[in-house]
Amino acid sequence: MNGEKFALGFAVLKGASFLKENVTSLIRSSNGNIFNNWDINLDYHFGGYAKVDEQLLDFVSRFSASTKIPIEPIYTGKMLFGIYNLITKGFFNEVSQIIAIHTGGLQGLKGLADRKTC
């Protein structure tokens, strides 16, 4: 039912506001409905697709070490950084149940490691 749950995505592209329009259009064309219980956060792209900084790399390293869940900084790392940061800012209420979907991308870790050695 519209409004019972809230879905929040995280864009890894800089200047990706067009994604909100695209998703709205896709939803409308698939079932004729308009939903307002979702959003795409545009604030955690770290400069754009495949761009990272030391703060993000440190977060990914600490998260992976403390949870034993491997993540990469291109997709899942940015999303989880965003979730953790939004928690500290009070974006979610205290009784929120947060489900984060790990979308993979781990094959890119080797490419990042190779890039560091060049």
C-alpha positions as CSV (number, residue, x, y, z in Angstrom):
1,M,0.0,0.0,0.0
2,N,1.3,3.5,-0.9
3,G,2.9,5.2,2.1
4,E,3.3,2.2,4.5
5,K,7.0,1.9,3.8
6,F,9.6,4.3,2.5
7,A,12.3,3.4,0.0
8,L,15.5,5.4,-0.2
9,G,18.0,5.0,-3.0
10,F,21.5,6.6,-3.2
11,A,22.8,7.9,-6.5
12,V,26.5,7.3,-7.2
13,L,26.3,9.8,-10.1
14,K,27.0,13.5,-9.7
15,G,24.1,15.6,-10.9
16,A,21.7,12.7,-11.0
17,S,18.5,14.5,-10.3
18,F,17.2,13.1,-13.6
19,L,17.0,9.7,-11.9
20,K,14.0,10.9,-9.8
21,E,12.1,11.9,-13.0
22,N,13.0,8.6,-14.7
23,V,11.8,6.5,-11.8
24,T,8.6,8.4,-11.5
25,S,8.0,7.9,-15.2
26,L,8.8,4.2,-15.1
27,I,6.4,3.7,-12.1
28,R,3.6,5.6,-13.8
29,S,4.0,3.8,-17.1
30,S,4.1,0.4,-15.4
31,N,0.9,0.7,-13.4
32,G,-0.5,4.1,-13.8
33,N,0.1,5.1,-10.2
34,I,2.1,7.8,-8.6
35,F,3.8,6.9,-5.3
36,N,5.4,9.4,-2.9
37,N,6.9,7.0,-0.4
38,W,10.4,6.9,-2.0
39,D,13.3,9.2,-2.8
40,I,16.8,9.1,-4.2
41,N,19.4,10.8,-2.1
42,L,21.8,12.8,-4.3
43,D,24.3,13.8,-1.6
44,Y,26.7,10.8,-1.3
45,H,28.2,10.5,-4.7
46,F,31.7,11.6,-3.5
47,G,32.4,13.5,-6.7
48,G,30.7,11.1,-9.1
49,Y,30.7,7.5,-10.5
50,A,33.8,5.5,-9.5
51,K,35.1,8.5,-7.5
52,V,36.2,8.0,-3.9
53,D,38.0,9.9,-1.2
54,E,39.9,9.0,1.9
55,Q,36.8,9.4,4.2
56,L,34.8,6.9,2.1
57,L,37.7,4.5,1.8
58,D,38.3,4.6,5.6
59,F,34.6,4.0,6.2
60,V,34.6,1.0,3.8
61,S,37.6,-0.4,5.5
62,R,36.2,0.0,9.0
63,F,32.8,-1.3,8.0
64,S,34.2,-4.4,6.4
65,A,36.6,-5.1,9.3
66,S,33.9,-4.6,12.0
67,T,31.1,-6.5,10.3
68,K,33.1,-9.1,8.3
69,I,30.8,-8.1,5.3
70,P,33.0,-7.1,2.3
71,I,31.8,-3.9,0.5
72,E,33.3,-1.8,-2.2
73,P,33.4,2.0,-2.3
74,I,31.7,2.5,-5.7
75,Y,28.1,1.4,-4.9
76,T,27.4,-0.3,-1.6
77,G,30.0,1.7,0.3
78,K,28.5,5.0,-0.7
79,M,25.0,3.7,0.2
80,L,26.1,2.5,3.6
81,F,28.1,5.6,4.3
82,G,24.9,7.6,3.4
83,I,22.8,5.5,5.7
84,Y,25.2,5.8,8.6
85,N,25.6,9.6,8.1
86,L,21.8,10.1,7.9
87,I,21.4,8.2,11.1
88,T,23.8,10.6,12.9
89,K,21.8,13.5,11.4
90,G,18.5,12.2,12.8
91,F,17.0,11.5,9.3
92,F,15.4,8.3,10.5
93,N,13.2,8.2,13.6
94,E,14.3,6.0,16.6
95,V,11.9,3.2,15.7
96,S,12.9,2.9,12.1
97,Q,13.8,-0.5,10.8
98,I,16.4,0.0,8.0
99,I,17.0,-2.7,5.4
100,A,20.0,-2.1,3.2
101,I,20.4,-4.2,0.0
102,H,24.0,-5.1,-0.8
103,T,24.0,-5.0,-4.6
104,G,27.4,-6.6,-5.1
105,G,30.1,-5.0,-7.1
106,L,32.8,-6.8,-5.2
107,Q,34.6,-7.8,-8.4
108,G,35.6,-4.1,-8.7
109,L,37.7,-4.4,-5.6
110,K,40.5,-6.0,-7.5
111,G,40.5,-3.1,-10.0
112,L,40.7,-0.6,-7.2
113,A,43.6,-2.5,-5.7
114,D,45.4,-2.6,-9.1
115,R,44.8,1.1,-9.5
116,K,46.6,1.8,-6.2
117,T,49.7,-0.1,-7.3
118,C,50.0,1.8,-10.6
